[in-house]
Every structure is written in C-alpha cells, then in structure tokens.
Amino acid sequence: MNDRQTLAHFLHDAGLAAWFGGSLMGAIGVNGAAADLDDPRQRARVANSGWARWTPFNAVAIGAHLVGGALLLRGNKGRVRAQKGVLANTNVKLALTAGAVGATAYARVLGQKVMDAGDVPVASGTAPLATTPPEVAKAQKQLQALQWAIPGLTGAVMASSALHEEQQRPGQVLRGSLQALPSRAAGVAGTVGALAGAKAISAAHAAAASPTLEKAKEAAASAYEKALDKAKDALPA
C-alpha cells in the first residue's frame, strides 16, 4: 500500500462532495424555486435550464470520484484482503455507488423528456398539475422520488467512506488483521487438505493401473480357468 495517495483522496472526496451537494441543492433550490414563478408554463423551463447547466459539471465530479475511488482501491488491495471488515464495507460502497450512478443517469433521461415537452404547465420542477400532459406528469413523479434518492445514496457513500477512514487507523488495522487470521488459516488448511486428497486419489489410480497389479490379475484369472478345466475333466461323462 502506498504511504500517500493525496491526489486519489482529493479526486474521490471532492467529486463525491460535489455530487452530493449539487443533487441536494438542486432538489431543494432549483426544483423548489421553479414553483415561485407565476406562469406555470415557465416553471419546467427554468428548472430544466438550471439542471442542464449543472449536468456537465456533475459528470466531471462523478468521473473524478470514480477515478479516485479506483486508485484508492488499487492502493489498498492488500488491506482489503487481509483486514476483516474492509472487504464487506468495500462491497457495500460499490453497490451504493452503482445505485447512485444509475439513479443520476435515469434522472437525466427523465429531465430530458420533460425538456423535450416544451413549455407545459407544471406546479414545480418535479410536481405536475392536473393540466400537465400525462407523459410529463409521469416523468415528474419519478423525478420527485429520484431527487431525494440521489443525495440519499451519495450520502450513504460518504458514510461508507468515513468508515473506511476509521478502518485505516493503526489500531483498527491490527485488530482487523488479527481477527481475519483464523478464517484465512482455515481456508489455507482446507486448500492443503483438498490438494492432499487429490494426490492420494491420483496415487491410488496410478497404483490400480500399474503393470504389476495387472499381471497379478491375469495370473489369478489363468489359474482359475485351469482349475475349472481340471474339475470338468474329473466329472463322470
């Protein structure tokens, strides 16, 4: 493991902070502020304009976070294998990150659908009116859930990252490595036992197929046939 990974930590943390903060601000500020417009046909336009301006920066932030995370994972791969609890936390973090990426991408697709509908009447950036076209209303209802799901997922990633930082404390590394020893030893013993069993089976097969044993089998069969012939000759005709 490298002693210092400053750039990787910066990319990981700054990207995640922008992703989380931008999505939370958008849900509260952009989508909420659109409802203050008097003309309901302008509300979706204003909200979508704000999100469209933020999308390229959000994509860069997500990319920076993923690159930084990959570098950190590569630099800590030995500790992930050896320290108990780190692998489980890593798997949880990967699942949360994948969910956040998927939710963000789908929210962008839905937002584009609302933008393509033009100046339709809506209550806010994510709330339809009775007069909102059905397809737009459906997309807005989904966006209403996603606007909170994304900061929720990215916030959970931040919590997992905080746990990773705690697991890097010297005392935590020592304790986790010692706790992982019994399971690792059991795994090594199982592997050695399996190899020994495989070698024993292979040796038995080799012995069964040896020329000496085959010759013994042939001699026994020949003696049996001769004894059977003599018994037949001794019987009365």
N, C-alpha and C positions, 0 to 999 in steps of 0.2 A: 504494500500500500504506500502511495506517495505521502511524504510528510506534509506537503502543502498542495492544495488544489484551489487556489484563490479564484482563478478565472471560472472554473467549473461551478464553484459555490455561488459566484456572482450571477452567472447566467441562470442557474437553477432558481435562486431566490428572487432576483429582480423580475425574471419572466413570470414566475408564479404570482408575485405581488401585483404586477400589472394586470394579469389575467383575472385574479380575484377582485381587485379593486375596480377595474373597469367594468366588469359584469355587474357588480353590486351597485356602482354609481349609475350605470345605465338603467337598471331595474327601478331604482328609486328616483333618479333625476330625469333622465331622458324620457322614459315611458310615462312617468308621473307628470312631468311638466307639459307634455303634449295635451293633457286634459284641460289645461288652463286657457287654451285658445278658444275664442268664441265660435269660430267657424268649424264645425265638426269635420268638414271635408279637408281641412288643412292639418288636422291633428296627426294622421298617419304619415303625411308628407314630412312634417317636422321631426317626428320620432325616427322615421326611416333615414332621414338625412343625417341625423346625429349618429346612428349606428353605422351607416355607410362610411362616415368619416373615421370612425374608430376601428373598423374591421381590419384595415391593413396593419395598423399598429398592434392590434390584438394578435394577428397572425404571427408577427415578429416576436411578440412576447411569448406566445406558446412555443414557437420554434426554439427560442433561447432556453426556455425551461426544459424542453425535451433533450436538447443537446447537453445542457449542463447536467441533467439527471443521468444521461447515458455515461458521461465522463466520470461522474461520481461512482456510479455502479461498477464501472470497469476498475476504478482505482481501489474500490473496497471489496472486490470479489472474494478475496481471501477471508475477510472478516465475515462476509455473508455466509460462507460455507462453515466457518469454524465457530462462530458465536451464536449461541442459542437465542432465538427470538428475532434475529435480524432478517433471516430469510422470510419468515412469516410476515413481518412488517413490510418488507420489500414487495412481496406479492400483493398485499393489501393496497399499497401505494400505487403499484402498477395498474391494478384493477380500477381504482378511483380515477387515476389519470386517464385511462382509456375511456371511462364513462364521461368524464368532463370534456374530452376532445369530441366524442360522439355527440354529446348534447350541444356543444358550441357549434359544430358543423350543421346539425339539423336546425338549430335556431336561425342560422344564417340562411338556410334554404327557405324556411318559413317566412323570414323577413323579406326575402326577395320576392316571394309570392305576393305579399301584401303590397310591396312597392310596385310590382307589375300591374296591380289592380287599378292604380291611379288614385285620383282624389275621391275616395269613397268616404261616406260618413262613418266615423267611429267615435267611441267615448274617450279613448286614450290610445297610447301606443300598443297596448295589449288587451284592451277591453272593447268589444263591439257594441253597437246599438241595435235596436230592433230593425232598423233600416239598412244595416250593413249586409252586403251580399253574403250568401251562405258560405262560399269558399273562403272568403276573407275572414268571416266570423270564426270559422273552424280553425284557421291558421292562428288567429289571435288568441283563441282559447288555449291552444297548445303552447304558444309563446308565453302566455301568462304563467304556466307551470314551469317552463324552461327558464324563465328569467330568475327564478329563485333556486332552481335545481343546479344551475351552473355555479353560482357563488357557494352553494352548499357543498358541491363536490370539490371545488377548488379549495374551500376552507378545510375540508376533511384531508385533502392532500397536504395542506400546511400543517395540520395536526400530526399526520404521519411523519412529515419531515422533522417536526420538533422532537418526536420520539426517536428518530434516527440520530439526532444530535445528542440526546441523552444517552443513547446506547454507545456513543463514542467515548464517553468518559472512561478513564483508565480502570476504575473500579468495576464499571459495567462490562467492559471488555473482558477483564479477568474472570468475573463471575460467570458470564455467559459462556466463555470458552471452557471453563471447568464443568459447567452443567452439561455441555454438549459432549463431553468425553465418554460417558457410559454408552450413549446411543451410537457414537462413532465406533467405539470398541466392539459393541455388539454387531455392528454392520461388518466390520473387518473380520470378526470371528465367523460370522455366517458365510462370508465370501470364501475364507480359507477352508471352512468345512465343506462347502459345496465343491471347491476345487479338489479337495482330498477325496471326496466321494466319487467325483467324476474319474479321477485317476484310478481308484480302486476298481470301478466298474470296467474301465478300459483294460486294466491288467487282467481281470477275470475273463473278459472276452478274448484277450490275446492268448491266455493260457488254454482256454477251451479250443482255440483254433490251432494250437501248437502241433507239429508233426508227431511228437512222441505220444501224445494222447490219441491222435488219430490212428497210429499204428497199434496201440493197445486195444482200441475199439475193434479194429479189423481182426486182430488175433483172437479176441474173445468171440467174435462172430464166427470165425472159421472153426474154432474148437467146438462151438455149439452145434454147428452143422455136421461135423464129423461124428459127434456123439449121437446125434439124431439118426444118422445113417446106420451106425452100428446097432442101435436099438431096433431099427426096422429090420435089419438082417437077422437079428436074434429071434424075431417073432416067427411062429409057425406059419407056413403058407396056407 
